[in-house]
Amino acid sequence: MAVVDYAVAHLGVKHIVVCGHYGCGGVRAAMTPRDLGILNPWLRNIRDVYRLHEAELDAIADERRRYDRLVELNVVEQCRNVIKTAVVQKCYEQNRYPVVHGWVFGFEDGLLKDLNIDFEAVLRDIQKIYNLTGN
């Protein structure tokens, strides 16, 4: 958060990219139903993403496609987490930037997939609960 805060408040960055990658070992580990010790707190966030999207993910029969979709959904949720921050909301209200983007990188084909995060729609949606602009 210190990096995001500094980049937004002091450097005036106009774009923030949250980028995941297919074949992520962390996502695979999060889907392992066992105690993974010190990794548990980090994996809990990914497991929470699964819980939020359980019906969609459980409907995907192919295990690899299910993991790939969880990677994408995790990026979307992490974009929301960045948008929930006060520094992003306040700066956007004043300057119309930064805009948060969600991408996923494919190691097998070298391509970036743009998840087409609708920044303004997400911002409007989350501000029902997370309006940190003071307005």
C-alpha positions in Angstrom: 0.0 0.0 0.0 2.9 2.3 0.6 3.9 2.0 -3.0 0.4 2.6 -4.3 0.0 5.6 -2.0 3.3 7.2 -3.0 2.7 6.5 -6.8 -0.7 8.0 -6.7 -0.3 10.9 -4.2 3.2 12.0 -5.1 4.1 10.7 -8.6 0.6 11.2 -10.1 0.5 7.9 -11.9 -2.4 7.7 -14.2 -2.7 3.9 -14.5 -2.4 1.1 -12.1 -2.1 -2.4 -13.5 -3.0 -5.5 -11.4 -1.5 -8.4 -13.3 -1.9 -12.1 -12.5 -0.7 -15.1 -14.5 -2.1 -18.3 -15.7 -0.6 -21.4 -14.0 -0.2 -19.5 -10.7 1.1 -21.8 -8.0 -0.5 -19.7 -5.4 -3.9 -20.2 -6.9 -3.2 -23.9 -7.1 -2.1 -24.0 -3.5 -5.1 -22.1 -2.4 -7.3 -24.8 -3.9 -5.5 -27.5 -1.9 -7.8 -28.3 1.0 -5.1 -28.6 3.7 -3.1 -26.5 6.2 -0.2 -24.9 4.4 1.3 -23.3 7.5 2.8 -19.8 7.0 1.1 -19.5 3.6 -2.4 -19.7 5.1 -3.0 -16.0 5.6 -1.9 -15.2 2.0 -3.9 -18.0 0.5 -7.0 -17.1 2.5 -7.5 -14.1 0.2 -7.6 -16.4 -2.9 -9.8 -18.8 -1.1 -12.2 -16.0 -0.3 -12.3 -15.2 -4.0 -13.3 -18.8 -4.7 -16.0 -18.5 -2.0 -17.4 -15.4 -3.6 -17.5 -17.0 -7.0 -18.1 -20.6 -5.9 -21.1 -21.3 -8.1 -19.4 -20.1 -11.3 -16.2 -22.0 -10.5 -17.8 -25.2 -9.5 -19.8 -25.2 -12.8 -16.5 -25.5 -14.7 -15.7 -29.2 -15.1 -12.3 -28.9 -16.6 -9.8 -28.4 -13.7 -7.3 -26.3 -15.7 -10.1 -24.0 -17.0 -11.4 -23.6 -13.4 -7.9 -22.6 -12.1 -7.5 -20.2 -15.0 -10.9 -18.6 -14.3 -9.9 -18.3 -10.6 -6.7 -16.5 -11.6 -8.9 -14.0 -13.6 -11.4 -13.6 -10.8 -8.6 -13.0 -8.3 -7.2 -10.2 -10.5 -10.7 -8.6 -10.7 -11.1 -8.8 -6.9 -7.6 -7.4 -6.3 -8.5 -4.5 -8.7 -11.5 -3.9 -6.5 -9.3 -3.8 -3.4 -7.1 -1.2 -5.0 -10.1 0.9 -6.0 -11.4 0.7 -2.4 -8.4 2.7 -1.1 -8.8 6.3 0.0 -5.8 7.5 -2.0 -7.1 6.1 -5.3 -10.7 7.4 -4.7 -9.6 10.9 -3.6 -7.1 11.3 -6.4 -9.6 10.1 -9.0 -12.3 12.5 -7.7 -9.9 15.4 -8.1 -8.0 14.5 -11.2 -9.9 11.7 -13.1 -7.0 9.4 -12.6 -5.6 6.9 -11.7 -7.5 4.2 -13.6 -7.1 0.6 -12.4 -6.6 -2.1 -15.1 -6.7 -5.9 -14.7 -4.6 -8.1 -16.9 -3.6 -11.8 -16.9 -0.3 -13.0 -18.5 -0.1 -16.3 -20.3 3.3 -17.9 -20.0 2.5 -20.5 -22.7 1.6 -18.0 -25.4 3.2 -14.8 -24.1 -0.1 -12.9 -24.4 -1.6 -10.4 -22.0 -5.4 -10.7 -21.5 -7.1 -7.5 -20.6 -10.0 -8.3 -18.3 -11.7 -5.0 -19.3 -12.3 -3.7 -15.8 -14.9 -1.0 -16.0 -13.1 1.3 -13.5 -15.9 3.9 -13.1 -18.6 1.2 -12.7 -16.6 -0.6 -10.1 -15.9 2.6 -8.3 -19.6 3.6 -8.3 -20.5 0.1 -7.0 -18.0 -0.1 -4.2 -18.6 3.5 -3.0 -22.0 2.4 -1.7 -19.9 0.9 1.1 -16.3 2.1 0.7 -16.8 5.8 -0.2 -13.6 7.3 1.3 -13.6 10.6 -0.5 -15.5 12.5 2.3 -18.4 13.3 0.0 
